[in-house]
Amino acid sequence: MSAEEPLFRIVRGVPTADELAALVGAIVVRTRPAATTPPAAVSHWARSARPAGAAPAAGPGAWRASGLPR
């Protein structure tokens, strides 16, 4: 694609200025790289209270097993 060629063109219809602005805005947002947010920091205090395998499991006897040490 050369520098003189338009990036896009309207094939049919006569769009209003508002419609063209919406189209250009959608193209700009779509081509922008996604912003990555840093992961939320978890305090050592909160992390130690939830051990890795502590997720409750559903099923027969689950209520009894929830009170047993892990």
C-alpha positions as CSV (number, residue, x, y, z in Angstrom):
1,M,0.0,0.0,0.0
2,S,1.5,3.3,-1.0
3,A,1.3,6.6,1.0
4,E,-1.2,8.1,-1.4
5,E,-3.8,5.3,-1.1
6,P,-6.5,5.8,1.4
7,L,-6.5,3.5,4.4
8,F,-10.2,2.6,3.8
9,R,-12.9,3.9,1.5
10,I,-16.7,4.1,1.6
11,V,-18.1,1.8,-1.1
12,R,-21.8,2.6,-0.8
13,G,-23.9,5.3,0.7
14,V,-23.2,8.8,2.0
15,P,-22.1,8.7,5.6
16,T,-22.5,11.7,7.9
17,A,-19.6,13.3,9.7
18,D,-20.7,11.5,12.9
19,E,-20.8,8.1,11.2
20,L,-17.3,8.6,9.8
21,A,-16.0,9.7,13.2
22,A,-17.5,6.6,14.8
23,L,-15.9,4.4,12.1
24,V,-12.5,6.0,12.5
25,G,-12.7,5.7,16.3
26,A,-13.6,2.0,16.1
27,I,-10.7,1.4,13.8
28,V,-8.3,3.3,16.1
29,V,-9.4,1.4,19.2
30,R,-9.3,-2.0,17.4
31,T,-5.7,-1.5,16.1
32,R,-4.4,-0.1,19.4
33,P,-2.4,-2.7,21.4
34,A,-4.3,-4.0,24.5
35,A,-3.2,-2.3,27.7
36,T,-2.1,-4.9,30.3
37,T,-2.8,-4.2,33.9
38,P,-0.3,-5.3,36.5
39,P,-1.6,-8.1,38.7
40,A,-3.0,-7.1,42.0
41,A,-0.5,-7.5,44.8
42,V,-1.6,-10.0,47.5
43,S,-0.2,-9.5,51.0
44,H,1.7,-12.3,52.6
45,W,-0.8,-12.3,55.5
46,A,-3.8,-13.0,53.2
47,R,-1.9,-15.5,51.1
48,S,-0.9,-17.6,54.1
49,A,-4.5,-17.8,55.2
50,R,-5.6,-19.6,52.0
51,P,-3.5,-22.7,51.3
52,A,-3.4,-24.0,47.8
53,G,-5.6,-27.1,48.2
54,A,-8.2,-25.5,50.5
55,A,-11.0,-25.2,47.9
56,P,-14.1,-27.0,49.2
57,A,-15.2,-30.0,47.1
58,A,-18.9,-30.7,46.6
59,G,-20.3,-34.1,47.0
60,P,-21.4,-36.7,49.6
61,G,-19.8,-36.0,53.0
62,A,-18.4,-32.7,51.9
63,W,-19.8,-30.9,54.9
64,R,-18.0,-33.4,57.2
65,A,-14.8,-33.1,55.3
66,S,-14.8,-29.3,55.5
67,G,-14.2,-29.5,59.2
68,L,-11.3,-32.0,59.0
69,P,-7.7,-30.8,58.9
70,R,-5.9,-30.7,55.6
